[in-house]
Amino acid sequence: MRDYSNMPVTTWDDNINSKKIEAQILHAEPVIIQMPEDFALGIDAPSCGCKATENSYLHIDCKAMDTLKTIAEENRDDELLKVAKIAHDAGQVVDINTDTRQIIIHD
């Protein structure tokens, strides 16, 4: 299991925090996005390029564009689509923890 304890956690609130998250990604800083309870985080892990884990709720090293785009479209969230492009362009990967409702963006 990965250790995320030293990464900053930002609560997702569309326009309010998306700029902060985008800045962190552009500076190659990891970020954990705490998603709201009503936000759907379901993805097709193999098609998003995720590595398998022992935990069904944890998907690691997923392709940023495929993963975040899927989640953004499911939730009709244009701000998350912007984050997807920035993370992809920055060469970042994404971990999804559906148990804690977190999206982790890192290198």
N, C-alpha and C positions, 0 to 999 in steps of 0.2 A: 504494500500500500504506500502511496506517495505521501510525503509530508507537505501539507499546504499551510502549516502554522505560521510561517514567516511572510506569507503573501497578504497584501491588503485586500479587504473585503468591501465591496461597494454594492449598495442596494440598488437594483434596477428600477429606474423611474423615468424611462424614456428620455425626453429632452434634457431633464435636469442633470442626470449623471452620465449620459452617453458621451458628452464632450470630455469629461474627466477620464473615462475609460479609454476613449480614443487616444488621448494624450499619453496615457500610460503605455498603450500598445505601441505607439509611434516611438517611444523612448525605450522600447524593448524591455519594459518592466512587466512582470507577471501581474495578473489581476484576477480576483475571484468576484464573480457577479452573483449576488444573492437574488434569485428570481422570486417574484410574488407567488403565492399559493395557487392562484388560478392560471398560471402560465404553464402551457403544455411543453414538456421537455422530451417527448418521445421522438426517437430517431431510429432509422435503420442503420445500426452500428456498422455492419460490413460495407454498406454502400457509402458510408461517410468515412471509410478508411480507418476506423477505430481498431485499436489492438484489443484483443480479448483479455479479460481479467477473470478472476475467480468469483467476483461479485457481479451479479446481474444488474445492479443499479449503478455500476461505475464503468464508464467508457473512456479510454485514455488514448492520447495522441491522435485524435480525430482530425481530419482535414478541416481547417477553419471555415473555408467558404461553404463547403457542402453541409457541414453540421449547422453552422449558425444561420445559413440561408433556409434550411429546412425548418428550424425552430422559428425563425422570423416569419416565414410564410404561414406556418400553422397558426401563429398568434397574431397575424396581420400587423406586424411591428416593423415599420420602415426604419426606425432608428437602429434596430438590431441588424438590419440589412447593411447599413453603413458600417457598423462595427465589423461585420463579416468581411467586407471588402478590405478594410484597413488591416485586419488581422491576417488575411490572406496575403496582401501586398507586403506585409512585414515578415512573412515567413513563419508565423506563429502556428501553434497547434492548440487544440481544445480538448479538455477533459470535461465530461459531463457526469455529475453525481446527482442522480434523480432522487436519491434518499434524502439528501440535504438541500435539494433544489438549487444547486450551484453549477455555474459554468465557469471553468477555470481556463484562462487564456495565458499561454506561456510559450517559451521557445523550445 
